[in-house]
Amino acid sequence: MHRRSFTIAAVTLIFAGWSIAAFAANPDEGTNLLQVREAVWRSWFANDSGTLKKLVPPETIVISSGESKWKHQAEILQSAAQFQADGGKLVRLEFPRTETQRFGDVAILYSKYVVETEMHGKHSVSSGRATEIFVLRDGQWTNPGWHTDGEK
């Protein structure tokens, strides 16, 4: 049993080191990844369907807090359009904590987020956690999946 635990710990450390080394070898990729993450969020709030289609591929799966149905690209585009049609505006977007794991062309971001929106003059602040998956395709990070939950 102890041998198995040691093996699992060793493999975990190797992958963690590989993940950190991948970003250390090319720090611009890590910065670019965070910029793409922010672009996805801001594009949704702005209903920028061109950017969303580029960064959120058709096979995307999204699980959101409080919603029973999972979403795919079409529903993401539809919800962004509905937010804007309802008069929604992004006031503030922050990621006070983010940790990244990198496995080759796949990166996983674990974050805390704070979003402030305005709807018909009324401000609303929500916060929570997000787990986001990014895949590097043809030199461009895409965001084919995420899961968010609200803070309690």
PEWO-V528501 format. One record per residue. N is the residue number from 0. RES is the residue in one letter. SS is DSSP state (hx for helix, st for strand, lp for the rest). OMEGA is omega in radians with two decimals (NA if undefined). BURIAL is I if it has 9 or more other ideal C-beta (glycine too) atoms within 8 Angstrom, else O. Layout:
[[N,RES,SS,OMEGA,BURIAL] [N,RES,SS,OMEGA,BURIAL]]
This chain:
[[0,M,lp,3.13,O] [1,H,hx,-3.14,O] [2,R,hx,3.12,O] [3,R,hx,3.11,O] [4,S,hx,3.11,O] [5,F,hx,3.14,O] [6,T,hx,3.12,O] [7,I,hx,3.12,O] [8,A,hx,-3.13,O] [9,A,hx,3.13,O] [10,V,hx,3.11,O] [11,T,hx,3.13,O] [12,L,hx,3.11,O] [13,I,hx,3.14,O] [14,F,hx,3.11,I] [15,A,hx,3.10,I] [16,G,hx,3.12,O] [17,W,hx,3.14,I] [18,S,hx,-3.14,I] [19,I,hx,-3.14,I] [20,A,hx,-3.14,O] [21,A,hx,3.11,I] [22,F,hx,3.13,I] [23,A,hx,-3.14,O] [24,A,hx,-3.14,O] [25,N,lp,-3.07,O] [26,P,hx,3.12,O] [27,D,hx,3.11,O] [28,E,hx,3.11,I] [29,G,hx,3.09,I] [30,T,hx,3.13,O] [31,N,hx,3.12,I] [32,L,hx,3.13,I] [33,L,hx,3.09,I] [34,Q,hx,3.12,O] [35,V,hx,3.10,I] [36,R,hx,3.14,I] [37,E,hx,3.12,I] [38,A,hx,3.11,I] [39,V,hx,-3.13,I] [40,W,hx,-3.09,I] [41,R,hx,3.11,I] [42,S,hx,3.11,I] [43,W,hx,-3.11,I] [44,F,hx,-3.14,I] [45,A,hx,-3.06,I] [46,N,lp,3.09,I] [47,D,lp,-3.04,I] [48,S,hx,3.12,I] [49,G,hx,3.11,O] [50,T,hx,3.13,I] [51,L,hx,3.13,I] [52,K,hx,3.13,I] [53,K,hx,-3.01,O] [54,L,hx,-3.11,I] [55,V,lp,-3.03,I] [56,P,lp,-3.11,O] [57,P,lp,-3.10,O] [58,E,lp,-3.13,O] [59,T,lp,3.03,I] [60,I,st,-3.11,I] [61,V,st,3.05,I] [62,I,st,-3.10,O] [63,S,lp,3.11,O] [64,S,lp,3.06,O] [65,G,lp,3.14,O] [66,E,lp,-3.08,O] [67,S,lp,-3.11,O] [68,K,lp,3.02,O] [69,W,lp,-3.10,O] [70,K,st,3.03,I] [71,H,lp,-3.04,I] [72,Q,hx,-3.09,I] [73,A,hx,3.14,O] [74,E,hx,3.09,I] [75,I,hx,3.10,I] [76,L,hx,-3.14,I] [77,Q,hx,-3.12,O] [78,S,hx,3.08,I] [79,A,hx,3.11,I] [80,A,hx,-3.14,I] [81,Q,hx,3.10,O] [82,F,hx,-3.13,I] [83,Q,hx,3.13,I] [84,A,hx,3.11,O] [85,D,lp,3.11,O] [86,G,lp,-3.11,O] [87,G,st,3.10,I] [88,K,st,3.04,O] [89,L,st,3.11,I] [90,V,st,-3.07,O] [91,R,st,3.06,O] [92,L,st,-3.14,I] [93,E,st,3.03,O] [94,F,st,-3.05,I] [95,P,st,3.09,O] [96,R,st,3.07,O] [97,T,st,3.00,I] [98,E,st,-3.04,O] [99,T,st,2.95,I] [100,Q,st,-3.13,I] [101,R,st,3.11,I] [102,F,st,-3.10,I] [103,G,lp,-3.11,O] [104,D,lp,3.11,O] [105,V,st,3.06,I] [106,A,st,3.09,I] [107,I,st,3.10,I] [108,L,st,3.05,I] [109,Y,st,-3.01,I] [110,S,st,2.85,I] [111,K,st,-3.14,I] [112,Y,st,3.02,I] [113,V,st,3.14,I] [114,V,st,3.02,I] [115,E,st,3.13,I] [116,T,st,3.05,I] [117,E,st,3.10,I] [118,M,st,3.14,I] [119,H,lp,3.09,O] [120,G,lp,-3.12,O] [121,K,st,3.14,O] [122,H,st,3.12,O] [123,S,st,3.12,O] [124,V,st,3.04,O] [125,S,st,3.13,I] [126,S,st,-3.14,I] [127,G,st,3.14,I] [128,R,st,3.11,I] [129,A,st,2.96,I] [130,T,st,-3.04,I] [131,E,st,3.13,I] [132,I,st,3.09,I] [133,F,st,3.13,I] [134,V,st,3.11,I] [135,L,st,-3.13,I] [136,R,st,3.11,O] [137,D,lp,3.08,O] [138,G,lp,-3.11,O] [139,Q,st,3.04,I] [140,W,st,3.02,I] [141,T,st,-3.04,I] [142,N,st,-3.04,I] [143,P,st,3.08,I] [144,G,st,3.03,I] [145,W,st,3.09,I] [146,H,st,3.10,I] [147,T,st,2.99,I] [148,D,st,3.13,O] [149,G,st,3.12,I] [150,E,lp,-3.11,O] [151,K,lp,NA,O]]
